[in-house]
Structures are given as C-alpha cells and as structure tokens.
Amino acid sequence: MAELEIKHEGEETHDPYGQRVGLAAALIAVVLAIVTIASHRSHTSAVVLRSEANDQWSHYQSKRLKSHTAELGRDLLLELRPDGNPDLRKRYADEVEKNNRESEEVSAEARKLEAQVSVDERKALRYDLGEGLLEVGLVLCSIYFISRKRIFPPVGILAALTGAAIALTGIFL
C-alpha cells in the first residue's frame, strides 16, 4: 500500500534563520522577565523606604514639639518665679536637651532613609528604561515572522542588548 503524503495548507518550510530569531526572542523574553521583576522590587523598596522616612520625619516633628513645649514651660517658670524651684528648672532643661539630642538622631535616620530611597528610585529608572528597550527588541524580533524582513531581528537584538546593558547598570548603583 502506497503511503499518502498529506500536505496541509499553510504548512511552513524549514527556516533556520527563523529558528535563530525565535531562539533570540525567547532569550530576550527571559531577560525581560528578570528585569521586570527587578524593576518591580526596586519600586516597592523605594515606596516602603519613603514611608519609613516619612514616619521618621513625623517622629522628628513630635520630638521638636516636645522640646519646644519644655522650653515654653521653662520660660514660663522663669518668668513667673525667677527664684523658683531649681529642681523643676533642671528637669525642664534636661527635657529640652534630651529631646534636642533625640530629634537629631531621628533626623539623621530619616536622611539616611531618604538617601536609600534616592538610590532605589535611580535603580528603578534604569530597570524601567532597560525593560522598555527589551520589549522593543522582542517586538522587533517578532515582526520578522510576519514580514520576513531580515532587518528587524538585528535591530531588535541591538535594542535588547542596549536595554539589558542599561538594566545591568542598575545593579551597580
């Protein structure tokens, strides 16, 4: 019995260049996924740190308010009773000193958190730019399968390599 060869309409012939383009597109997609995750993590970190810095500034404001209240109490005591209770005057002076010292510590911590927010935001920007170029590269490589124009894959790979390099610089910030 003779074997029948059934040819389906639309069946494609073997395209080695298309296979290489498909492999390149798959690799670009993997790198894109990694950069996207790094971008999201960096944005989340920046938001969390910004919230912590805001909390520290609120704490700083409460310390400063306590200090001003103690200064007011001390000034009122001195105004109303210049020769008044020395223990009470010392307590107010100690309270002012303590709150001033603590407010400086809180302020330093808030500034440190803000510096880290700045770093995370710069990282996120690089990851976002890299992500965009990787997406452009993936789309350009994919256009080859529609148009069969050989110009698209090299341009897409170049865009993807540029995007990967930019995203990679985010790691070193």
C-alpha positions as CSV (number, residue, x, y, z in Angstrom):
1,M,0.0,0.0,0.0
2,A,1.4,3.3,-1.0
3,E,1.9,5.9,1.7
4,L,-0.1,9.0,1.3
5,E,1.5,12.3,2.0
6,I,-0.9,14.8,3.1
7,K,0.1,18.4,2.6
8,H,-1.8,20.9,4.8
9,E,-2.4,24.4,3.6
10,G,-0.2,26.9,5.2
11,E,2.4,24.4,6.1
12,E,5.8,26.2,6.5
13,T,9.1,25.1,5.2
14,H,12.1,24.7,7.4
15,D,13.5,28.2,8.2
16,P,16.9,28.1,10.0
17,Y,17.1,31.9,10.2
18,G,13.6,31.9,11.7
19,Q,14.6,29.4,14.3
20,R,17.5,31.5,15.4
21,V,15.2,34.6,15.5
22,G,12.8,32.6,17.6
23,L,15.5,31.5,20.0
24,A,16.8,35.1,20.3
25,A,13.2,36.3,21.0
26,A,12.9,33.6,23.7
27,L,16.1,34.7,25.3
28,I,15.1,38.3,25.2
29,A,11.8,37.3,26.9
30,V,13.7,35.6,29.7
31,V,15.9,38.7,30.3
32,L,12.8,40.9,30.1
33,A,11.1,38.9,32.8
34,I,14.2,39.2,35.1
35,V,14.5,42.9,34.5
36,T,10.7,43.4,35.1
37,I,10.9,41.6,38.4
38,A,14.0,43.7,39.4
39,S,12.1,46.9,38.4
40,H,9.0,46.0,40.5
41,R,11.1,45.1,43.5
42,S,13.1,48.3,43.3
43,H,9.9,50.4,43.0
44,T,8.4,48.6,46.0
45,S,11.6,49.1,48.0
46,A,11.5,52.8,47.2
47,V,7.9,53.1,48.3
48,V,8.5,51.2,51.6
49,L,11.6,53.3,52.4
50,R,9.8,56.5,51.6
51,S,7.1,55.5,54.0
52,E,9.7,54.8,56.7
53,A,11.4,58.1,56.1
54,N,8.1,59.9,56.4
55,D,7.5,58.1,59.7
56,Q,10.9,59.2,60.9
57,W,10.1,62.8,60.0
58,S,6.8,62.6,61.9
59,H,8.8,61.3,64.9
60,Y,11.3,64.2,64.5
61,Q,8.4,66.7,64.5
62,S,7.0,65.2,67.7
63,K,10.4,65.4,69.4
64,R,10.8,69.0,68.3
65,L,7.3,69.8,69.6
66,K,8.1,68.2,73.0
67,S,11.3,70.2,73.1
68,H,9.5,73.5,72.4
69,T,6.9,72.7,75.0
70,A,9.6,72.0,77.6
71,E,11.3,75.3,76.6
72,L,8.0,77.1,77.0
73,G,7.5,75.5,80.4
74,R,11.0,76.6,81.5
75,D,10.5,80.1,80.2
76,L,7.1,80.5,81.9
77,L,8.6,79.2,85.2
78,L,11.5,81.7,84.9
79,E,9.1,84.5,84.1
80,L,6.6,83.7,86.9
81,R,9.1,82.7,89.5
82,P,12.7,83.8,88.7
83,D,13.9,82.4,92.0
84,G,11.6,79.4,91.8
85,N,12.2,75.7,92.2
86,P,15.7,74.8,90.9
87,D,14.8,71.1,90.6
88,L,11.9,72.0,88.3
89,R,14.1,74.3,86.2
90,K,16.7,71.5,85.9
91,R,14.0,69.0,84.9
92,Y,12.9,71.3,82.1
93,A,16.4,72.0,80.9
94,D,17.2,68.2,80.9
95,E,14.0,67.6,78.9
96,V,14.9,70.2,76.3
97,E,18.4,68.7,76.0
98,K,17.1,65.1,75.7
99,N,14.5,66.0,73.1
100,N,17.0,68.0,71.0
101,R,19.5,65.1,71.1
102,E,16.9,62.6,70.2
103,S,15.5,64.8,67.4
104,E,18.9,65.0,65.8
105,E,19.2,61.2,65.9
106,V,15.8,60.8,64.3
107,S,16.7,63.4,61.7
108,A,19.9,61.6,60.8
109,E,18.0,58.3,60.4
110,A,15.3,60.0,58.2
111,R,18.1,61.5,56.0
112,K,19.7,58.0,55.7
113,L,16.4,56.5,54.6
114,E,15.9,59.3,52.0
115,A,19.3,58.6,50.6
116,Q,18.4,55.0,50.1
117,V,15.1,56.0,48.5
118,S,17.0,58.1,46.0
119,V,19.3,55.1,45.2
120,D,16.3,52.8,44.7
121,E,14.5,55.3,42.5
122,R,17.6,55.6,40.3
123,K,17.8,51.8,40.1
124,A,14.1,51.6,39.2
125,L,14.6,54.2,36.4
126,R,17.4,52.2,34.9
127,Y,15.4,49.0,35.1
128,D,12.4,50.7,33.5
129,L,14.4,52.0,30.6
130,G,16.0,48.6,30.2
131,E,12.6,46.9,30.3
132,G,11.3,49.2,27.6
133,L,14.2,48.6,25.3
134,L,13.9,44.8,25.9
135,E,10.2,45.0,25.0
136,V,11.0,46.9,21.8
137,G,13.7,44.3,20.9
138,L,11.2,41.4,21.5
139,V,8.6,43.1,19.3
140,L,11.1,43.8,16.5
141,C,12.3,40.2,16.5
142,S,8.7,39.0,16.4
143,I,7.9,41.3,13.4
144,Y,10.2,39.1,11.4
145,F,7.7,36.2,11.5
146,I,5.0,38.5,10.0
147,S,7.1,40.4,7.4
148,R,10.0,38.0,6.8
149,K,12.2,41.1,6.5
150,R,15.7,40.3,7.9
151,I,16.3,43.9,9.1
152,F,14.0,43.5,12.1
153,P,15.9,40.9,14.1
154,P,19.3,42.6,14.2
155,V,17.7,45.9,15.2
156,G,15.6,44.1,17.8
157,I,18.6,42.3,19.2
158,L,20.6,45.6,19.3
159,A,17.7,47.3,21.2
160,A,17.5,44.3,23.6
161,L,21.3,44.3,24.3
162,T,21.2,48.0,24.9
163,G,18.2,47.5,27.3
164,A,20.0,44.7,29.1
165,A,23.1,46.8,29.5
166,I,21.2,49.7,30.9
167,A,19.3,47.5,33.3
168,L,22.6,45.9,34.4
169,T,23.9,49.3,35.4
170,G,21.1,49.4,37.9
171,I,22.6,46.6,39.8
172,F,25.8,48.6,40.4
173,L,24.2,51.7,41.9
